[in-house]
Amino acid sequence: MLAYIPSPSSGAIHIGPLQIRAYGLMIALGVLAAVKLASARWERRGGNPEDLTAVATWAVPAGLVGARLYHVITDYQRFQGRWLHAFAIWEGGLGIWGGVALGALVGWFVARRRGLDATAMLDACAPAIPLAQAIGRLGNWFNQELFGRPTTLPWGLEIDPAHRPAGYLDVATFHPTFLYESLWNLLVVFVVVWADRHFNMSRGRLFAFYVACYTVGRFWIEALRIDDAHHVLGLRLNDWTSILVFAAAVAFLLLRKPTPATDAPLVDVGSSDSEQPGHEDTGR
């Protein structure tokens, strides 16, 4: 091999006596970048960025819990006999499906409780979530996980023998599927922002558009992976999830009629928690 992508020798970053798990660090950096982008978008739409930060305080932990639950449930065989490792998030293993689902659900509930337009907030977060995914995926590089089939391409990922799956011990380089997904997510960020600027994507339609775009990439990237996974009718479980979620997102886009921006207030005036758009009672 004349060229390849090397893998880090350790999943931790050492700063003196301090050890930082790179996987967790990448997730944290992704969350910070996403909250910053979403807050800026919410403010440009006339909202209070502090409201979005307050909602994220609940939605982000819920997303992490949902992501871990999805992974543990769908790959339960990996934890049989060692169930305490289900809490070891730093070892890797977060399912984006559970993360987005529970995070969005909790965020929507908290936003409603604060008297905010929850669907408008989801739209503000639409490009921020794939940004977090793009950065967080780099944590898989440090853990030498979520790579694909063997390849001799110049961007093949070198995997240490200890991390190679059975049957591939004599193969050194593999498709860096985590990198493919990270780059795909960055593309989704730009496509979602472009769509938001050129089309009327209000009332949750922008969030659905993000979901549809992500699932397209996840489908073909999943087909390259060789890690253990449940298969149904010849497809990996996550491929079926991509198909179903894509269909749901497209159906929502087709059935949900756009609303003129002037008819979509950021504060739900019908909520008992708010009396006027400018209220600042954030303790409810």
Beta strands, then each sheet from edge to edge (+ up, - down):
strand 1: 12-15
strand 2: 18-21
strand 3: 157-158
strand 4: 173-174
strand 5: 231-232
strand 6: 235-236
sheet 1: 1+ 2-
sheet 2: 3+ 4-
sheet 3: 5+ 6-
end
